[in-house]
Amino acid sequence: MHYLGIVVLQSQDEKKTTLALQKAGIDVEGIATVGGLLSQKNSTLLLNLEEHQLEGMIQIIKKECRQRTEYITTPLESAPLPIPISTPITIGGATVFLLPIDTYEEY
């Protein structure tokens, strides 16, 4: 059975992740995307996977895509004037979707 893997990751993790996936024999196509919360550059990878490649792909993603702490500015609620404060948030890692493919053809 074939699967379409959709992997959303931070753009700084794209190159090393793509190279590791290709080295493992996984077909990869990349699309530049933008995240919603911080409007930072992301990458979306489209993977052509066979069932025996799934576990290897997941291990590569876990190894190459790491979480990071970023700071966003939020207003201090109880202040008489709007005073911005930095709030840490965790971003990154990767989001992986796996979709089974009923029919797969190459031309």
C-alpha positions as CSV (number, residue, x, y, z in Angstrom):
1,M,0.0,0.0,0.0
2,H,1.2,3.5,-0.8
3,Y,0.8,6.6,1.4
4,L,0.9,10.3,0.8
5,G,2.8,11.9,3.6
6,I,2.3,15.6,4.3
7,V,4.9,17.0,6.7
8,V,4.7,20.7,7.9
9,L,8.0,21.8,9.5
10,Q,10.1,25.0,10.1
11,S,12.0,26.1,7.0
12,Q,15.3,25.9,8.9
13,D,14.8,22.1,9.3
14,E,13.8,21.6,5.6
15,K,17.2,21.0,4.0
16,K,18.6,18.5,6.5
17,T,15.2,16.7,6.7
18,T,14.9,16.5,2.9
19,L,18.4,15.1,2.5
20,A,17.9,12.5,5.2
21,L,14.6,11.4,3.6
22,Q,16.1,11.2,0.1
23,K,19.1,9.2,1.5
24,A,16.5,6.7,2.9
25,G,15.0,6.3,-0.6
26,I,11.9,8.4,0.0
27,D,10.6,10.6,-2.8
28,V,10.2,14.2,-1.5
29,E,8.7,17.4,-3.0
30,G,8.8,20.6,-1.0
31,I,6.5,23.6,-1.0
32,A,7.2,26.9,0.8
33,T,4.4,27.8,3.2
34,V,3.7,30.4,6.0
35,G,2.6,29.6,9.5
36,G,-0.5,31.2,11.0
37,L,0.4,32.2,14.5
38,L,3.8,33.9,14.0
39,S,3.6,34.3,10.2
40,Q,7.0,32.5,10.0
41,K,8.3,30.6,7.0
42,N,7.5,26.9,7.0
43,S,7.9,24.2,4.5
44,T,5.5,21.5,3.6
45,L,7.0,18.3,2.3
46,L,5.0,15.9,0.2
47,L,6.2,12.3,0.5
48,N,5.5,9.2,-1.7
49,L,5.8,6.4,0.9
50,E,5.4,2.6,0.8
51,E,4.2,0.9,3.9
52,H,7.7,-0.4,4.8
53,Q,9.1,3.2,4.8
54,L,6.7,4.6,7.4
55,E,8.6,3.9,10.5
56,G,11.9,5.1,9.0
57,M,10.3,8.3,7.9
58,I,8.9,9.0,11.3
59,Q,12.3,8.4,12.9
60,I,13.9,10.8,10.5
61,I,11.3,13.5,11.2
62,K,11.7,13.1,15.0
63,K,15.5,13.3,14.7
64,E,15.7,16.3,12.3
65,C,12.8,18.5,13.3
66,R,13.2,20.1,16.7
67,Q,11.0,22.4,18.8
68,R,12.2,25.9,19.6
69,T,11.1,28.6,22.0
70,E,10.1,31.9,20.5
71,Y,8.8,35.0,22.2
72,I,5.7,36.9,21.1
73,T,4.7,40.3,22.4
74,T,1.3,40.5,24.2
75,P,-0.2,43.5,26.1
76,L,-0.3,43.5,29.9
77,E,-4.0,43.3,30.7
78,S,-4.1,45.2,34.0
79,A,-1.9,48.1,33.1
80,P,-3.4,51.6,32.6
81,L,-1.4,52.0,29.4
82,P,-0.7,49.2,26.9
83,I,2.6,47.7,28.1
84,P,3.9,44.9,25.9
85,I,5.4,41.9,27.6
86,S,7.2,38.9,26.0
87,T,5.5,35.6,26.3
88,P,7.4,32.4,25.5
89,I,5.7,29.9,23.2
90,T,7.0,26.6,21.8
91,I,7.0,26.2,18.1
92,G,8.5,23.8,15.6
93,G,8.9,20.2,15.5
94,A,6.8,18.8,12.7
95,T,3.2,17.9,12.0
96,V,2.8,14.7,10.0
97,F,-0.3,13.6,8.1
98,L,-0.5,10.2,6.4
99,L,-3.1,9.5,3.8
100,P,-3.6,6.0,2.3
101,I,-3.5,6.0,-1.5
102,D,-5.9,3.6,-3.2
103,T,-4.4,4.1,-6.7
104,Y,-0.9,5.2,-7.5
105,E,0.5,5.5,-11.1
106,E,3.7,6.9,-12.5
107,Y,3.9,8.2,-16.1
